[in-house]
Amino acid sequence: MRVFILFVLCLSFNSFAGMPNSISFQEAAAMGVRFNIWEDIIDEEKVEYLKFSTCAPITVSVPLTDKKHKEFTEIKMSFELIKDDKVFLSGQIPVSPMKANTTGIGYGCLPLGSEFQINFSFSYNPINGIVFCPPSYKIIDLVSYINSAYNK
């Protein structure tokens, strides 16, 4: 009986929490997802920075609204560092909504030149209230996306 209750609880939480939809590089580009590395940093500062850090500063921009759910305008961004098919670290990326140009801008520092695979996720949430399965998307292998022709 205990196993059954645990199974029902786990199934219920997973079905409500939802998982981000994995999107292709082409779909991400069509949505307007863009990444800039070392934005506004001159080469001399970059050299000094790399002496003390293994991560690269990134700027992420995504549309403020999802085309299918225009009422959800709060963006949440997160990342996962994966090694040997296991999540080593996951975290949030702070987001600033830029209402003037209809994008949400996230700033962070990620180890782009490391042995980790980096996955990037973003979701659209209501400003007031809670939704169990917000529209959310995941780009698998962020480094490949950043280096691809789609990230322009």
C-alpha positions in Angstrom: 0.0 0.0 0.0 2.8 2.4 0.8 4.5 1.7 -2.5 1.2 2.4 -4.3 0.7 5.8 -2.5 4.3 6.8 -3.3 3.8 5.8 -7.0 0.6 7.9 -7.2 2.2 10.9 -5.6 5.3 10.7 -7.8 3.1 10.3 -10.9 0.9 13.2 -9.9 3.8 15.6 -9.2 5.6 14.7 -12.5 2.4 15.1 -14.6 1.7 18.5 -13.1 5.3 19.8 -13.1 5.7 19.0 -16.7 9.0 18.8 -18.7 10.2 21.4 -21.1 9.7 20.6 -24.8 13.0 20.0 -26.5 13.3 22.3 -29.5 15.6 22.1 -32.5 18.1 24.8 -33.2 15.9 25.9 -36.1 12.8 26.2 -33.9 14.8 28.2 -31.3 16.0 30.6 -34.0 12.5 31.0 -35.4 11.3 31.9 -31.9 13.9 34.6 -31.6 16.2 33.0 -29.0 19.7 34.5 -29.2 22.9 34.2 -27.2 25.8 36.7 -27.1 29.1 35.8 -25.6 31.5 38.4 -24.2 29.1 41.2 -25.2 30.6 44.7 -24.7 33.8 43.3 -23.3 37.1 44.3 -24.9 39.8 41.8 -25.6 42.2 43.0 -22.9 39.5 42.6 -20.3 38.6 39.1 -21.7 42.3 38.0 -21.3 42.4 39.1 -17.7 39.0 37.6 -16.9 40.1 34.2 -18.3 43.1 34.1 -15.9 40.7 33.8 -13.0 37.6 32.1 -14.3 36.6 29.2 -16.5 33.1 30.5 -17.4 32.1 32.9 -20.2 29.7 35.7 -19.6 26.6 35.3 -21.8 23.6 37.4 -22.6 20.4 35.5 -23.6 17.4 37.1 -25.3 14.0 35.4 -25.7 10.7 36.9 -26.7 8.6 38.2 -23.8 5.6 36.1 -24.8 5.0 32.7 -26.2 3.0 32.9 -29.5 0.4 30.3 -28.2 0.1 31.8 -24.7 0.3 35.6 -24.9 -1.1 36.0 -21.4 2.0 34.4 -19.8 4.6 37.2 -19.7 7.0 36.2 -16.8 10.0 34.4 -18.2 12.1 32.0 -16.2 15.4 30.8 -17.5 17.5 27.9 -16.2 20.5 25.7 -17.2 21.8 22.2 -16.5 25.5 21.1 -16.6 25.6 17.5 -17.5 28.5 15.1 -17.4 28.4 11.3 -18.1 24.6 11.6 -18.6 24.1 12.9 -15.1 23.0 16.4 -14.0 26.0 17.8 -12.2 24.5 21.3 -11.5 21.4 23.2 -12.4 20.5 26.8 -11.7 18.5 29.8 -12.6 19.5 32.7 -14.9 18.3 36.1 -13.8 15.9 37.7 -16.3 15.2 41.4 -16.9 12.1 42.1 -19.1 12.8 44.7 -21.7 9.3 45.8 -22.6 10.5 48.4 -25.1 11.8 45.8 -27.5 9.5 42.8 -26.3 12.4 40.5 -25.2 13.5 39.1 -21.9 17.2 39.4 -21.3 19.1 37.0 -19.1 22.6 37.4 -17.9 24.9 34.6 -16.7 28.3 33.0 -16.8 28.6 29.4 -18.0 31.5 27.1 -18.6 31.2 27.0 -22.4 34.7 25.6 -23.0 34.4 22.7 -20.5 33.7 19.0 -20.5 30.1 19.6 -19.5 27.1 19.5 -21.8 25.0 22.6 -21.1 21.2 22.5 -21.6 19.2 25.7 -21.5 15.5 26.0 -20.6 13.0 28.8 -20.5 9.4 29.0 -19.5 6.5 31.4 -19.7 4.5 31.9 -16.6 1.6 34.2 -15.5 2.7 37.3 -13.6 0.0 36.7 -11.0 -0.9 33.2 -10.2 0.4 29.7 -10.7 0.1 27.3 -13.6 1.0 23.7 -13.3 2.5 23.1 -16.7 3.7 26.5 -18.1 4.8 26.6 -21.7 8.5 25.7 -21.5 11.3 24.9 -24.0 14.7 23.3 -23.8 17.7 23.7 -26.0 19.9 20.6 -25.7 23.7 21.3 -26.2 23.8 25.0 -25.8 27.4 25.3 -27.0 26.5 23.8 -30.4 23.6 26.1 -30.7 25.7 29.2 -29.9 28.3 28.1 -32.5 25.6 27.3 -35.1 24.4 29.4 -38.0 21.0 29.6 -36.2 22.3 31.9 -33.4 22.5 35.1 -35.5 
